[in-house]
Amino acid sequence: MENNRKEQLEAVKVLADFQEKFIANTEILIDELTTLKKEDTDQLLKSVTDAVNWEMGVLNGTLSLINEEEEKLSKSEINDAVMKLADALRSQEDRQIADALENQLLPMLKKVKEAVKEIF
């Protein structure tokens, strides 16, 4: 049990360090999707979606630790944000993707950032 907690703490630390860059990249992507799409915008979109998948895996393994004293993050809220992003991605419409990133994913990422920051 103690070993599992240690692994969870290590994963949350990596997640905390990752959030700042993830949020910044998401904000850049929103800007590029809503203004002038650049040559590497699609690559940035793939990077952000890969990061979402990675983060969901980490959160699945660490939510019990993050929510140990009180529920800071709701699994259903996280899943809802990810599903709305997935729907937007299927549309392949830049504006829809940007809206999902800005109104669903970004607030969730900021909430994760605050929740994991409280642990350290």
Number of C-alpha atoms within 10 A of each C-alpha: 5 7 8 11 13 11 13 20 18 13 16 24 15 13 21 19 14 14 20 13 10 20 19 12 16 23 16 14 25 23 15 19 21 14 11 9 14 12 8 11 17 14 12 17 20 12 15 18 17 12 16 17 13 12 18 16 11 16 21 10 16 22 18 15 17 22 14 10 8 9 13 16 19 12 13 9 12 18 13 15 19 21 15 19 24 14 13 19 18 11 12 10 11 17 15 19 24 23 18 22 25 18 14 19 23 20 14 22 21 14 15 20 18 15 18 24 16 10 12 9
